[in-house]
Amino acid sequence: MNHHPSNPEHGHPHPPGSEEAAAAAAAGVSDPAGAGAVPEDELEALRAALEQLRGDSLRERADLENQRKRMARDIEQARRYANERLLADLLPVFDSLDAGLNAAGEQTGPLREGLELTRRQLLKVAGDHGLVAVDPAGQPFDPERHQAISQTTAEGVPPGSVVQVFQKGYVLNERLLRPALVVVASHE
């Protein structure tokens, strides 16, 4: 009887090649084709899934960063324009003070001084919160900040320039709150 180690017909309980695998395992050598190895296609699928997770993680981080920036920008905008309604409600008060000072003319006295002081104080407080008056007399007409109510011919004034300001405009932190009402020099 001829005993061959890889022949199961001769009473050997191990399948062919199992003794070589056992010897390699005993020697500490891994067998990629053995029972413990992951098939190549499954390994590629795992690598692809890992790359997908990495990509998803990067996108999520970018989305969170963009959301943080948007929120910071929104908070800054809300802070800059928080007083917009209050300051808009004060514009008629500025107009009334200007009208009172114009009516007083060159007259001096405590009433005029009180009006001037009140106006300066209000303008300072409003200016500290970003309000700036638009008084464009003599400047070129700017449709973004001025509203023309009429045109007139004016000697010595270039066409398209503001000849008279009926009502000052106001800007709050570079945002137009109210346009200036103006008369513009016409083109002859």
C-alpha positions as a printed NumPy array, in Angstrom:
array([[  0.   ,   0.   ,   0.   ],
       [  1.389,   3.315,  -1.085],
       [  0.776,   6.171,   1.344],
       [  0.663,   9.611,  -0.162],
       [  0.089,  12.403,   2.366],
       [ -2.343,  14.295,   0.153],
       [ -4.419,  11.354,  -0.897],
       [ -7.597,  10.979,   1.177],
       [ -8.226,   7.523,  -0.256],
       [ -5.456,   6.082,   1.853],
       [ -7.101,   6.93 ,   5.158],
       [ -5.577,  10.378,   5.563],
       [ -8.198,  12.67 ,   7.158],
       [ -6.801,  16.012,   5.799],
       [ -7.663,  17.396,   2.349],
       [ -4.891,  18.018,  -0.144],
       [ -2.598,  20.932,   0.792],
       [ -3.811,  21.158,   4.373],
       [ -0.534,  19.866,   5.777],
       [  1.356,  22.625,   3.881],
       [ -1.099,  25.215,   5.269],
       [ -0.7  ,  23.858,   8.786],
       [  3.085,  23.92 ,   8.457],
       [  3.018,  27.502,   7.117],
       [  0.725,  28.576,   9.968],
       [  3.02 ,  26.895,  12.508],
       [  5.961,  28.762,  10.985],
       [  4.092,  32.115,  11.277],
       [  3.63 ,  32.573,   7.52 ],
       [  0.162,  33.777,   6.498],
       [ -1.627,  32.097,   3.666],
       [ -3.659,  34.619,   1.63 ],
       [ -5.555,  31.824,  -0.095],
       [ -6.306,  30.103,   3.175],
       [ -9.53 ,  30.005,   5.129],
       [ -8.744,  33.16 ,   7.199],
       [ -8.05 ,  35.45 ,   4.23 ],
       [-10.564,  38.029,   2.955],
       [-11.398,  37.646,  -0.731],
       [-10.009,  40.435,  -2.943],
       [-13.432,  41.645,  -4.126],
       [-14.671,  41.939,  -0.531],
       [-11.501,  43.846,   0.403],
       [-12.088,  46.301,  -2.461],
       [-15.685,  46.777,  -1.324],
       [-14.486,  47.561,   2.203],
       [-11.919,  50.042,   0.859],
       [-14.612,  51.746,  -1.233],
       [-16.929,  51.934,   1.786],
       [-14.108,  53.445,   3.847],
       [-13.429,  56.078,   1.17 ],
       [-17.159,  56.849,   1.033],
       [-17.215,  57.349,   4.818],
       [-14.159,  59.597,   4.655],
       [-15.784,  61.665,   1.899],
       [-19.033,  61.896,   3.85 ],
       [-17.119,  62.986,   6.946],
       [-15.292,  65.721,   5.023],
       [-18.549,  66.965,   3.501],
       [-20.234,  67.018,   6.906],
       [-17.323,  68.999,   8.359],
       [-17.484,  71.471,   5.464],
       [-21.256,  71.822,   5.89 ],
       [-20.848,  72.481,   9.614],
       [-18.149,  75.079,   8.947],
       [-20.328,  76.803,   6.331],
       [-23.275,  76.8  ,   8.722],
       [-21.096,  78.29 ,  11.466],
       [-19.941,  81.055,   9.105],
       [-23.528,  81.752,   7.987],
       [-24.694,  82.004,  11.58 ],
       [-21.829,  84.346,  12.474],
       [-22.675,  86.526,   9.443],
       [-26.381,  86.544,  10.372],
       [-25.589,  87.501,  13.957],
       [-23.319,  90.314,  12.746],
       [-26.054,  91.585,  10.387],
       [-28.629,  91.452,  13.18 ],
       [-26.277,  93.363,  15.468],
       [-25.49 ,  96.013,  12.839],
       [-29.141,  96.633,  11.984],
       [-30.805,  95.952,  15.347],
       [-31.608,  99.654,  15.821],
       [-32.841, 100.211,  12.263],
       [-36.491, 100.648,  13.194],
       [-35.756, 102.972,  16.11 ],
       [-33.427, 105.117,  14.025],
       [-35.934, 105.21 ,  11.154],
       [-38.575, 106.398,  13.613],
       [-36.223, 109.213,  14.699],
       [-35.803, 110.599,  11.159],
       [-38.907, 112.84 ,  11.428],
       [-37.453, 114.234,  14.672],
       [-34.26 , 115.186,  12.798],
       [-36.413, 116.744,  10.063],
       [-38.371, 118.772,  12.629],
       [-35.189, 120.015,  14.292],
       [-33.774, 121.027,  10.883],
       [-37.033, 122.822,  10.019],
       [-37.001, 124.642,  13.353],
       [-33.417, 125.771,  12.824],
       [-34.228, 126.925,   9.264],
       [-37.26 , 128.874,  10.546],
       [-35.117, 130.573,  13.175],
       [-32.823, 131.818,  10.397],
       [-29.853, 133.77 ,  11.698],
       [-31.623, 134.598,  14.928],
       [-29.552, 133.844,  18.018],
       [-30.742, 133.089,  21.487],
       [-31.401, 130.273,  23.935],
       [-34.094, 128.669,  21.778],
       [-31.775, 128.268,  18.796],
       [-28.919, 127.103,  21.001],
       [-31.213, 124.499,  22.601],
       [-32.339, 123.233,  19.193],
       [-28.745, 123.014,  17.934],
       [-27.587, 121.208,  21.08 ],
       [-30.469, 118.717,  20.917],
       [-29.828, 118.079,  17.221],
       [-26.065, 117.549,  17.775],
       [-26.678, 115.143,  20.65 ],
       [-29.215, 113.108,  18.699],
       [-26.951, 112.991,  15.646],
       [-24.02 , 111.86 ,  17.786],
       [-26.018, 109.03 ,  19.389],
       [-27.407, 107.984,  15.995],
       [-23.914, 108.225,  14.452],
       [-22.502, 106.001,  17.182],
       [-24.985, 103.366,  15.984],
       [-24.016, 103.716,  12.305],
       [-26.467, 106.376,  11.049],
       [-25.042, 108.882,   8.56 ],
       [-26.901, 111.805,   6.979],
       [-26.953, 112.11 ,   3.174],
       [-26.867, 115.824,   2.276],
       [-25.902, 115.847,  -1.42 ],
       [-26.149, 119.571,  -2.246],
       [-23.804, 120.306,  -5.174],
       [-22.958, 116.638,  -5.759],
       [-23.846, 114.594,  -8.849],
       [-27.26 , 112.934,  -8.671],
       [-26.992, 109.328,  -7.431],
       [-30.174, 107.309,  -8.042],
       [-29.023, 104.793,  -5.417],
       [-29.142, 107.422,  -2.641],
       [-31.205, 110.317,  -4.006],
       [-34.799, 110.678,  -5.133],
       [-35.352, 113.493,  -7.635],
       [-38.631, 115.317,  -7.086],
       [-38.066, 117.873,  -9.87 ],
       [-35.575, 119.379, -12.299],
       [-34.642, 122.982, -12.787],
       [-32.219, 125.081, -14.803],
       [-29.485, 126.521, -12.658],
       [-26.648, 128.752, -13.815],
       [-23.156, 127.64 , -12.875],
       [-24.339, 124.149, -11.865],
       [-23.412, 121.191, -14.076],
       [-26.386, 119.232, -15.467],
       [-27.278, 116.2  , -13.364],
       [-26.053, 117.823, -10.143],
       [-28.169, 118.32 ,  -7.04 ],
       [-29.302, 121.953,  -6.848],
       [-31.424, 121.78 ,  -3.698],
       [-32.094, 119.256,  -0.933],
       [-35.679, 119.219,   0.336],
       [-35.128, 116.397,   2.792],
       [-31.867, 114.783,   3.855],
       [-31.417, 111.091,   3.322],
       [-29.907, 108.669,   5.808],
       [-27.702, 105.592,   5.55 ],
       [-27.367, 102.985,   8.305],
       [-24.107, 101.031,   8.086],
       [-23.908, 101.428,   4.283],
       [-27.601, 100.463,   3.877],
       [-29.924, 103.187,   2.617],
       [-32.531, 103.967,   5.25 ],
       [-34.155, 106.884,   3.397],
       [-33.166, 108.558,   0.119],
       [-32.555, 112.301,   0.011],
       [-35.332, 114.255,  -1.742],
       [-33.598, 116.552,  -4.21 ],
       [-33.989, 118.955,  -7.127],
       [-31.603, 118.195,  -9.98 ],
       [-30.104, 120.579, -12.564],
       [-31.596, 119.781, -15.951],
       [-29.757, 119.282, -19.208],
       [-30.422, 122.285, -21.433]])
